[in-house]
Amino acid sequence: MMEPFTAAPHHDVLKLMVQIAVLLLAARGLGEVAKRVGQPAVVGEILAGILLGPSVLSSLLPGVGQWIVPIGQTQGYLLEVIGLIGAMFLMLITGLETDLGLIRRHARTAIGVSLGGIALTFTAGYFLGQNLPDRLLGNPEERTVFALFLGTAMSISAIAVIAKVIIDMKLTRRDIGQTILAAGMSDDTIGWIILSAVASLAAGNQFSAGSLIRTMAIVLLFMAASLTIGRTLVRRLIEFTQDKVTMSDRMLTLSVVLLFLWGAMAAGLGFEAVLGAFLIGIILNQIRLFSEETRGTLESIAMGVFAPIFFAVAGLKVNLQQLFTVELLTSAALVIGVTSVAKGLGTYLGARLIGRKDHWYALSFSAGLNTRGAMDIIIATIGLELGVLSQDMFSIIVLMAITNSLLAPNALRWVLGKVKPSDEEVERLRREELEQESFIGAIHRILLPVRLRESISDQYVAEAKVLERLSARNEISLTLLTVIKEGEQSGGNEFLGRVKGLLPQAEVRMKVVAGSSPSELILDEANRGYDLMILGASQDSNTRVLFNPMVDYLMRVSPSPTMVIKSTPMPANWQLRKILVPTNGALAARRAAELGFALATEPEHEVIVLTVATRETSPLDADGSYFRRQLSSARGVVETLRKLGEASGARVSAEVRVGRNPDSVILDTAREREVDLIIIGTDVRPGSQRLFLGPRVERILNNAPCPVVVLNAS
């Protein structure tokens, strides 16, 4: 019979509360000091634990120290659990920052640098581990495992510290910054594969070449299954949570559940739980449905609470007083020196020989990937818990992490100042600067409500073409939604299946909802975090409404940007080659132009940006000076959009025409240039009683010779 669990003794719980409060306050406080003097916050957070622990305060004031340093197994276990949670949250954030696409884009250099750095450093660490004094080993009889563990600890870099330096230097979009990040991510990924295998051996499995290969094969299989089957499962769980769960912070809850679930699977396979945390972070980062809001909340929890406690706990375990012997100081200097030289030389050779980079470019990897910090602390903690490392060796590795965290970022800053961008990179940076505020790049989740009908042979042609073009630029998740009467579920699914066949989408979700108020049901779905809602309006306008009652209502009150496509029945082979975008220089017109540029995906596609300057006879402008200023301003507007479009890779024609009625000029231009689509930007704010875009827009909608898109991106 299972015995009921019991709570920890009251005094132990009391000490845990004091420890968490003191450690968190000290870690955050010294982290702030470290940042103010230009060092990574992790240095101050580790230093907080060192100062509070047996190295300083707990040794000088034992009465105070007994409230900070755990005494006995129960107190140690309680604080270790908090530290483990901190390590898991930290690895989750590291996984969220691991961009596999970035690694693929810089694969040759990134993997070459990683392999060079890891191979040489791991080999040096292994041979060093075979010759260090016995007192540094947790178990002198397991020297081979110790040497493997030391080689792994010396090989892995601190991606968080690297990223912080690159962000501070505003190099995140530079080729050098991206390549260093990609190499760091590759470094961590390869390192964690090796660590998981070595930790599994350290946990009690008999060491042999066969067991090492078998363990690494299991790690790779676990990672592959997580990134394929696991990713599909996680995406469906996120979809279900967004669609069916209504409570607040539902995505945060799901993320934490997945964090511990993947940690449990890793532990169940005999590996460290932090490997599962790292993997679930990578998976969540690949799923577009995972919101930035949830990501930000997780990062706040990790970096604001649990990670500082974890680093401070690691510092508590360090006793620098014991290191002040000739033997241990020599060992510490040897470990730090061998690590720095081997990592620097290995990454340099990898960048030069495999990545084929020049001297300064290669040297930047030597400096950047020599940073330590979070990863080494986690590895050292695992080694101490498994009995591979002695307390002194743990202190040496923490000292190595602090030393490299202080020196490497400054070296990286100096080296990066020597790396000059190429002409191609300068052009790319200029293009990205122009596109920086584009709202199109943020569109990933699209809602397309469709009305149940018998025939769809001539419907959704324009919608399909627009979605096809957007999908070529962004990774799009499309939700098809139809509202039916109660009891017509099967008919709704069959209809959406036919519509799906018309849409060239890689990821399409179909939703059938039953109810008597279609507009409210559509709005309920729109409130689930979509980036864009596309509405079709093929009916003719009348004096009471602009499109039709439902479309007008949805456009007025939609919580997301909306795109209304007004078209008459068109042939299935309708082409989208020429796009006309009228503009007056307003933000809404700029958004419309951005959409036009995104839809011009081929060299033969053309976007015509048109501004109409009006000239009226008036005594106030007898000399024509006002008209000349207006004409100059109009040319400036279209020229700005032309540069933006060309930076996006679109072929753009910038035109300024003169006329008394802008809508007539726009319609004449559409007929003359034989355009296939007109895009009009507008700014409709929620709460208006009637959708009103002005008589000029209504005349264009009613008389256009082609489909018209009205985009409300506000």
C-alpha positions in Angstrom: 0.0 0.0 0.0 1.3 3.4 -1.0 2.1 5.6 2.0 0.9 9.2 2.0 3.6 11.7 1.4 4.6 14.1 4.2 5.6 17.7 4.1 9.1 18.8 4.9 9.8 19.9 8.5 8.6 23.4 9.3 12.1 24.7 10.1 13.4 23.4 6.7 10.6 25.2 4.8 11.3 28.4 6.8 15.0 28.3 5.8 14.0 27.7 2.2 11.8 30.8 2.2 14.7 32.8 3.6 17.2 31.3 1.2 15.0 32.1 -1.9 14.4 35.7 -0.7 18.1 36.4 0.1 19.5 34.6 -3.0 17.1 36.3 -5.4 17.6 39.7 -4.0 21.4 39.4 -4.0 21.6 37.8 -7.4 19.4 40.4 -9.1 21.2 43.2 -7.2 24.7 42.1 -8.2 23.5 41.3 -11.7 22.4 44.9 -12.0 25.9 46.0 -10.8 27.5 43.7 -13.3 25.5 45.2 -16.2 26.3 48.7 -15.1 30.0 48.0 -15.5 29.5 46.4 -18.9 29.6 42.7 -17.8 27.0 40.0 -18.3 24.4 39.8 -15.5 25.3 36.1 -15.0 28.6 37.1 -13.5 27.0 39.2 -10.8 24.4 36.4 -10.1 27.1 33.8 -9.6 29.2 36.2 -7.6 26.2 36.7 -5.3 26.2 33.0 -4.3 30.0 33.0 -3.9 29.9 36.0 -1.5 27.0 34.6 0.5 28.4 31.1 0.6 31.4 29.5 2.3 33.9 31.5 0.3 33.1 34.7 2.2 30.0 35.4 4.4 29.1 32.0 5.6 32.7 31.4 6.6 33.1 34.8 8.4 29.6 34.7 10.0 28.6 31.1 10.5 25.4 32.1 12.4 24.2 34.0 9.3 25.5 31.4 6.9 23.4 28.6 8.4 20.3 30.4 7.2 21.7 30.7 3.7 23.7 27.5 3.0 21.5 24.3 3.2 22.4 22.0 6.1 21.3 18.4 5.8 19.7 16.4 3.0 16.2 17.8 3.2 17.3 21.4 3.0 19.7 20.6 0.2 17.0 18.7 -1.8 14.5 21.6 -1.4 16.9 24.2 -2.7 18.2 21.9 -5.5 14.6 21.4 -6.8 14.3 25.2 -7.1 17.7 25.3 -8.8 16.6 22.5 -11.2 13.5 24.5 -12.1 15.7 27.5 -12.8 18.0 25.4 -15.0 15.0 24.0 -17.0 13.6 27.5 -17.6 17.0 28.7 -18.6 17.3 25.9 -21.2 13.8 26.5 -22.4 14.7 30.1 -23.2 18.0 29.0 -24.8 15.9 26.6 -27.0 13.5 29.4 -27.9 16.5 31.5 -29.1 17.8 28.6 -31.2 16.9 29.3 -34.7 17.4 26.2 -36.8 16.7 28.2 -40.0 19.6 30.5 -39.1 21.9 27.5 -38.6 20.8 26.2 -42.0 21.5 29.6 -43.7 25.0 29.7 -42.3 25.4 25.9 -42.1 28.9 25.6 -43.7 30.6 28.1 -41.4 28.5 27.4 -38.3 29.0 23.6 -38.3 32.6 23.9 -39.4 33.3 26.3 -36.5 31.4 24.1 -34.1 33.1 20.9 -35.1 36.5 22.5 -35.1 36.0 24.1 -31.7 34.4 21.0 -30.1 36.7 18.5 -31.5 39.9 20.2 -30.4 38.6 21.4 -27.0 37.0 18.0 -26.2 40.2 16.2 -27.1 42.3 18.6 -25.0 39.8 18.4 -22.1 39.8 14.6 -22.3 43.6 14.3 -22.1 43.7 17.0 -19.4 41.1 15.0 -17.4 43.4 12.0 -17.6 46.2 13.8 -15.8 44.5 16.0 -13.2 45.0 15.2 -9.5 42.7 12.5 -8.0 41.2 14.9 -5.5 39.4 16.7 -8.4 37.5 13.5 -9.3 34.2 12.6 -7.7 35.3 8.9 -8.0 39.0 8.3 -8.8 38.0 4.9 -10.2 35.9 6.5 -13.0 38.7 8.7 -14.5 37.6 8.0 -18.1 34.1 9.2 -17.4 35.5 12.2 -15.6 37.8 13.0 -18.6 34.8 12.7 -21.0 32.8 15.0 -18.7 35.5 17.6 -18.5 36.0 17.6 -22.3 32.2 18.2 -22.7 32.2 21.0 -20.1 35.1 22.7 -21.8 33.5 22.4 -25.3 30.2 24.1 -24.8 29.8 27.9 -25.2 27.3 30.3 -23.6 24.9 31.3 -26.3 23.1 33.7 -24.0 26.2 35.7 -23.3 27.2 35.7 -27.0 23.7 36.9 -28.0 23.8 39.7 -25.4 27.1 41.1 -26.7 25.9 40.9 -30.3 22.6 42.7 -29.3 24.5 45.3 -27.4 26.7 46.0 -30.4 23.6 46.1 -32.7 25.0 43.3 -34.9 22.0 41.0 -34.9 21.3 41.6 -38.6 25.0 41.7 -39.7 26.3 38.6 -41.4 29.1 38.3 -38.8 26.6 38.5 -35.9 24.2 36.0 -37.4 27.0 33.5 -38.2 28.4 33.7 -34.7 24.9 33.1 -33.3 24.4 30.2 -35.7 27.8 28.7 -34.7 26.9 29.2 -31.0 23.5 27.4 -31.5 25.2 24.6 -33.4 27.8 24.4 -30.6 25.2 24.1 -27.9 23.2 21.5 -29.8 26.2 19.3 -30.5 27.5 19.8 -27.0 24.2 18.7 -25.4 24.1 15.6 -27.5 27.6 14.7 -26.2 26.7 15.7 -22.6 23.5 13.6 -22.6 25.5 10.5 -23.6 28.3 11.2 -21.1 25.9 11.9 -18.3 24.0 8.7 -19.0 27.3 6.8 -18.7 28.1 8.7 -15.5 24.7 7.7 -14.0 25.9 4.1 -13.9 26.0 2.5 -17.4 29.1 0.5 -18.1 31.5 2.5 -20.2 32.6 1.2 -23.6 32.8 2.5 -27.1 29.7 0.5 -27.9 27.7 1.9 -25.0 28.8 5.5 -25.9 27.7 5.0 -29.5 24.4 3.4 -28.4 23.7 6.2 -25.9 24.4 8.9 -28.5 22.1 7.1 -30.9 19.3 7.2 -28.4 19.9 10.9 -27.8 19.8 11.6 -31.6 16.6 9.5 -31.9 15.0 11.3 -29.1 15.8 14.7 -30.6 14.7 13.5 -34.1 11.4 12.2 -32.7 10.8 15.4 -30.7 11.5 17.7 -33.8 9.1 15.7 -36.0 6.4 13.7 -34.2 6.7 15.9 -31.1 6.5 19.1 -33.1 3.2 17.9 -34.8 1.8 17.0 -31.4 2.8 20.3 -29.8 1.3 22.3 -32.7 -2.0 20.4 -32.3 -2.0 21.0 -28.6 -1.5 24.7 -29.2 -4.3 24.8 -31.8 -6.6 23.0 -29.4 -5.7 25.3 -26.5 -6.3 28.4 -28.7 -9.6 27.1 -30.1 -11.2 25.4 -27.1 -9.8 26.8 -23.9 -11.0 30.2 -22.8 -9.2 30.8 -19.5 -6.5 33.5 -19.3 -2.8 32.6 -19.6 -3.8 29.3 -21.2 -0.7 29.3 -23.5 1.6 30.0 -20.5 0.1 27.0 -18.7 0.5 24.7 -21.7 4.1 25.9 -22.2 5.1 25.0 -18.6 3.3 21.7 -18.8 5.2 20.8 -22.0 8.5 22.0 -20.4 8.1 19.5 -17.6 6.7 16.8 -19.8 9.7 16.9 -22.1 12.0 17.1 -19.1 10.3 13.9 -17.7 10.8 12.1 -21.0 14.5 13.0 -21.1 14.9 11.9 -17.5 12.9 8.7 -18.2 15.4 7.9 -21.0 18.3 8.2 -18.6 19.3 11.7 -19.6 19.2 15.1 -17.9 15.8 16.8 -17.7 17.4 20.0 -19.0 17.9 18.3 -22.4 14.1 18.0 -22.7 13.7 21.6 -21.7 16.1 22.6 -24.5 14.3 20.5 -27.0 10.8 21.9 -26.2 12.2 25.4 -26.5 13.4 24.6 -30.0 10.0 23.1 -30.9 8.0 26.0 -29.6 10.3 28.4 -31.5 9.4 26.6 -34.8 5.7 26.9 -34.3 4.2 30.2 -35.7 1.1 29.8 -33.5 3.3 30.2 -30.4 2.7 33.8 -29.4 5.3 36.5 -28.7 3.3 37.4 -25.6 3.8 33.9 -24.1 7.4 33.9 -25.1 7.9 37.2 -23.3 6.2 36.0 -20.1 8.3 32.8 -20.0 11.5 34.9 -20.5 10.4 37.2 -17.6 9.8 34.2 -15.3 13.1 32.6 -16.2 15.4 35.6 -16.2 13.6 37.5 -13.5 13.2 34.7 -10.9 14.4 31.2 -11.5 17.7 31.6 -13.4 19.2 34.1 -10.9 18.4 31.7 -8.1 20.0 28.9 -10.0 23.2 30.8 -10.6 23.3 32.0 -7.0 22.8 28.4 -5.8 25.7 27.4 -8.0 27.8 30.1 -6.4 26.9 28.8 -2.9 28.6 25.5 -3.8 31.9 27.2 -4.6 34.5 27.4 -1.9 37.3 29.6 -3.2 39.2 29.3 0.1 39.9 25.7 -0.6 41.4 26.6 -4.0 44.2 28.6 -2.5 46.8 25.8 -2.6 49.5 25.5 -5.2 48.1 22.3 -6.6 44.6 23.6 -7.0 45.6 27.0 -8.3 47.8 25.3 -10.9 45.0 23.0 -11.9 42.6 25.9 -12.2 45.0 27.9 -14.3 45.7 24.8 -16.4 41.9 24.2 -17.0 41.2 27.8 -17.9 44.3 28.2 -20.1 43.8 24.9 -22.0 40.1 25.6 -22.5 40.7 29.1 -23.9 43.6 28.1 -26.2 41.9 24.9 -27.5 38.5 26.6 -28.1 40.1 29.6 -29.7 42.4 27.6 -32.0 39.7 25.0 -32.9 37.1 27.6 -33.9 39.7 29.7 -35.8 40.8 26.7 -37.8 37.2 25.6 -38.4 36.3 29.1 -39.8 39.4 29.3 -41.9 39.5 25.8 -43.3 35.9 24.8 -43.5 34.1 28.1 -43.5 36.7 29.7 -45.7 36.6 33.0 -43.8 39.4 35.6 -43.5 41.6 36.2 -40.5 39.5 38.7 -38.6 36.2 37.0 -39.4 37.7 33.7 -38.1 39.2 35.4 -35.0 35.7 36.7 -34.1 34.6 33.0 -33.6 37.6 32.4 -31.4 36.6 35.3 -29.1 32.8 34.8 -29.3 32.6 31.0 -28.7 35.1 31.2 -25.8 32.4 32.8 -23.7 31.1 30.6 -20.9 28.4 31.1 -18.2 25.0 29.4 -18.0 25.9 26.3 -19.9 29.1 25.5 -17.9 27.3 26.1 -14.6 24.5 23.7 -15.6 27.0 21.1 -16.7 29.1 21.5 -13.6 25.9 21.1 -11.4 25.0 17.9 -13.3 28.6 16.6 -12.8 28.5 17.4 -9.1 25.1 15.7 -8.6 26.2 12.6 -10.5 29.4 12.3 -8.4 31.7 12.8 -11.4 33.2 16.1 -10.1 34.5 16.8 -6.7 33.6 20.0 -4.9 36.9 21.5 -5.8 36.5 20.6 -9.5 33.1 22.1 -9.5 34.6 25.4 -8.1 37.3 25.4 -10.8 34.7 25.0 -13.6 32.6 27.8 -12.1 35.7 30.0 -11.8 36.4 29.2 -15.5 32.9 30.2 -16.4 33.3 33.5 -14.6 36.7 34.3 -16.0 35.7 33.6 -19.6 32.5 35.5 -19.2 34.5 38.5 -18.2 37.3 38.3 -20.8 35.6 36.9 -23.9 32.9 39.5 -24.5 35.5 42.3 -24.4 37.7 40.4 -26.8 34.7 39.8 -29.1 33.8 43.5 -29.1 37.4 44.4 -30.1 37.6 41.8 -32.9 34.1 42.6 -34.3 35.3 46.2 -34.7 37.8 44.9 -37.3 35.3 43.0 -39.4 34.0 45.2 -42.3 30.7 44.5 -44.1 30.8 43.6 -47.8 28.9 45.7 -50.4 26.2 42.9 -50.6 25.7 43.0 -46.9 25.5 46.8 -46.9 22.7 46.6 -49.5 20.9 43.9 -47.6 21.0 46.0 -44.4 19.7 49.0 -46.3 16.9 46.9 -47.6 16.0 45.5 -44.2 16.0 49.0 -42.7 13.4 50.1 -45.2 11.3 47.0 -44.5 11.7 47.2 -40.7 8.2 48.6 -40.0 6.4 46.5 -42.6 3.3 44.9 -41.2 3.3 42.1 -43.9 6.3 40.3 -42.3 4.2 39.8 -39.1 1.4 38.0 -40.8 1.5 34.3 -40.1 -2.1 33.4 -38.9 -4.9 34.2 -41.3 -8.6 33.7 -40.9 -10.7 33.2 -44.0 -14.5 33.0 -43.3 -16.4 31.4 -46.2 -20.2 31.2 -46.8 -21.6 27.7 -47.3 -22.8 27.5 -50.9 -23.5 24.8 -53.5 -21.0 25.8 -56.2 -17.6 27.2 -55.8 -16.3 26.9 -59.4 -15.9 30.6 -59.8 -15.3 31.6 -56.2 -12.2 32.4 -54.2 -10.0 32.9 -57.3 -8.6 36.2 -56.0 -8.4 34.9 -52.5 -6.4 31.9 -53.6 -4.0 34.0 -55.6 -3.4 36.4 -52.8 -2.8 33.6 -50.3 -0.5 31.9 -52.7 1.7 35.0 -53.0 1.7 35.7 -49.2 2.7 32.0 -48.6 5.6 32.4 -50.9 6.9 35.2 -48.5 5.8 34.1 -45.1 5.1 30.8 -43.3 1.3 31.0 -43.2 -1.2 29.1 -41.1 -4.7 29.5 -42.6 -7.9 28.8 -40.9 -11.0 28.2 -43.1 -14.2 28.9 -41.1 -17.8 28.4 -42.1 -20.9 28.9 -40.0 -23.8 26.4 -40.4 -27.1 25.6 -38.9 -27.3 23.0 -36.2 -27.0 19.4 -37.5 -25.3 20.3 -40.8 -21.7 19.5 -39.6 -20.9 16.9 -42.3 -22.0 19.2 -45.1 -19.8 22.0 -43.7 -16.7 19.8 -43.6 -17.3 18.6 -47.1 -17.7 22.2 -48.4 -14.5 23.4 -46.6 -12.7 20.4 -48.1 -13.6 21.6 -51.6 -12.6 25.2 -50.7 -9.3 23.9 -49.3 -8.6 22.2 -52.7 -8.6 25.7 -54.3 -6.1 27.2 -51.9 -2.4 26.4 -52.4 -1.6 26.4 -48.7 0.8 24.1 -46.9 -1.1 24.4 -43.6 -4.8 24.8 -43.7 -7.2 24.2 -40.7 -10.9 23.7 -41.3 -13.4 24.8 -38.7 -17.2 24.4 -38.8 -19.2 26.1 -36.1 -23.0 26.0 -35.7 -25.1 28.9 -34.6 -27.7 31.5 -35.7 -25.4 34.5 -35.6 -22.6 34.1 -38.1 -21.0 37.5 -37.6 -20.6 37.0 -33.8 -19.2 33.5 -34.3 -16.7 34.8 -36.8 -15.7 37.5 -34.3 -15.3 34.9 -31.6 -12.8 33.1 -33.8 -11.1 36.3 -34.8 -10.4 37.1 -31.1 -8.1 34.1 -30.9 -5.0 35.9 -32.0 -5.1 36.1 -35.8 -2.8 38.5 -37.7 -5.2 39.1 -40.6 -8.8 38.3 -41.6 -9.6 38.0 -45.3 -13.2 38.7 -46.3 -14.8 38.2 -49.7 -17.4 40.6 -51.0 -18.7 39.8 -54.5 -22.1 41.3 -54.1 -22.9 44.7 -55.6 -22.9 47.7 -53.3 -26.1 49.6 -52.5 -26.8 52.9 -50.8 -27.2 51.4 -47.4 -24.0 49.4 -47.1 -20.5 49.5 -48.7 -19.9 45.8 -49.3 -22.7 43.7 -47.6 -24.1 44.0 -44.1 -21.9 41.2 -42.6 -18.6 42.3 -44.3 -19.2 45.9 -43.3 -19.9 45.0 -39.7 -16.9 42.7 -39.5 -14.6 45.3 -41.0 -15.7 47.8 -38.4 -15.3 45.7 -35.3 -12.7 43.2 -36.2 -9.9 42.9 -33.5 -7.3 42.1 -36.2 -6.3 43.8 -39.5 -8.8 43.0 -42.3 -8.5 42.6 -46.0 -11.7 42.8 -48.1 -11.5 41.4 -51.6 -14.3 42.7 -53.8 -14.6 40.9 -57.1 -17.1 39.7 -59.6 -17.0 36.0 -60.8 -13.7 35.5 -62.5 -12.2 32.6 -64.5 -10.0 30.2 -62.7 -7.0 31.2 -64.9 -7.1 34.8 -63.7 -3.6 36.1 -63.4 -2.2 38.7 -61.0 0.6 40.5 -62.9 -0.1 44.2 -62.5 -1.1 45.8 -59.3 -2.2 49.4 -58.8 -1.8 51.1 -55.4 -3.2 54.7 -55.1 -1.4 56.6 -52.4 -1.6 59.9 -50.6 1.4 59.4 -48.3 -0.6 58.3 -45.3 0.3 55.2 -43.3 -2.7 53.3 -44.5 -1.6 53.8 -48.1 1.9 52.7 -47.2 0.5 49.4 -45.8 -1.4 48.9 -49.0 1.8 49.4 -51.0 3.6 46.9 -48.7 0.9 44.4 -49.5 1.3 45.1 -53.2 5.0 44.5 -53.0 4.5 41.2 -51.2 2.2 40.0 -53.9 4.7 40.9 -56.7 6.8 37.7 -56.3 8.1 37.4 -59.9 10.3 39.6 -62.0 7.5 40.2 -64.5 5.1 41.3 -61.9 4.7 45.1 -61.6 3.3 47.4 -58.9 2.2 50.8 -60.0 2.3 53.3 -57.2 0.1 56.3 -58.1 -0.4 59.7 -56.6 -2.9 62.1 -58.0 -2.2 65.8 -57.8 -5.2 68.1 -58.1 -5.1 71.5 -59.7 -8.0 73.8 -59.3 -8.3 77.4 -60.4 -8.2 79.6 -57.3 -7.2 83.2 -56.6 -5.2 81.9 -53.7 -2.9 80.0 -56.1 -2.7 82.5 -58.9 1.1 82.0 -59.4 0.8 78.1 -59.2 3.2 77.9 -56.2 0.9 75.8 -54.1 0.4 73.3 -57.0 4.1 73.1 -57.5 4.6 72.2 -53.8 1.9 69.7 -54.0 3.5 68.1 -57.1 6.9 68.0 -55.4 5.3 66.4 -52.4 3.5 63.8 -54.5 6.8 62.9 -56.3 8.5 62.5 -52.9 5.7 60.1 -51.7 5.9 57.8 -54.7 9.7 57.9 -54.8 9.8 56.7 -51.2 7.5 53.8 -51.9 9.4 53.0 -55.1 12.6 52.6 -53.0 10.7 50.5 -50.4 9.3 48.3 -53.2 12.6 47.7 -54.9 14.2 47.0 -51.5 11.5 44.2 -51.2 12.5 42.8 -54.6 9.4 44.1 -56.5 9.4 45.9 -59.8 7.8 49.3 -59.1 6.5 52.1 -61.4 6.1 55.4 -59.6 3.6 57.7 -61.2 2.2 61.2 -60.5 -0.8 62.2 -62.5 -2.8 65.4 -62.5 -6.6 65.6 -62.4 -9.5 67.2 -60.8 -11.1 64.0 -59.6 -8.6 61.5 -58.1 -11.0 58.6 -58.4 -11.5 59.2 -62.1 -7.7 59.3 -62.6 -7.3 56.1 -60.7 -9.9 54.3 -62.7 -8.6 55.6 -66.0 -5.1 54.5 -65.1 -6.4 51.0 -64.2 -8.0 50.7 -67.6 -5.1 52.2 -69.5 -2.5 50.0 -67.8 -4.8 46.9 -67.8 -4.1 46.2 -64.1 -5.3 43.0 -62.5 -5.8 44.3 -59.0 -6.3 47.6 -57.2 -5.3 47.8 -53.5 -6.6 50.6 -51.4 -5.4 51.3 -47.8 -7.8 52.6 -45.3 -7.9 53.3 -41.5 -11.2 52.1 -40.0 -11.4 52.4 -36.3 -13.6 50.1 -34.2 -16.8 51.6 -32.9 -18.1 53.5 -35.9 -21.8 53.0 -36.6 -21.4 52.6 -40.4 -18.6 51.6 -42.6 -17.7 54.7 -44.5 -14.6 55.0 -46.6 -15.5 58.2 -48.5 -17.3 58.7 -51.9 -14.1 58.4 -53.9 -13.3 54.9 -52.6 -16.9 53.9 -53.1 -16.8 55.1 -56.7 -13.6 53.1 -57.3 -15.3 50.0 -55.8 -18.4 50.3 -57.9 -16.6 51.1 -61.2 -13.3 49.2 -61.1 -12.5 47.0 -64.1 -10.8 44.5 -61.9 -10.9 43.1 -58.3 -10.3 45.6 -55.6 -8.7 44.9 -52.2 -9.5 47.2 -49.3 -6.9 46.8 -46.6 -7.5 48.0 -43.0 -4.2 47.5 -41.2 -5.0 49.7 -38.2 
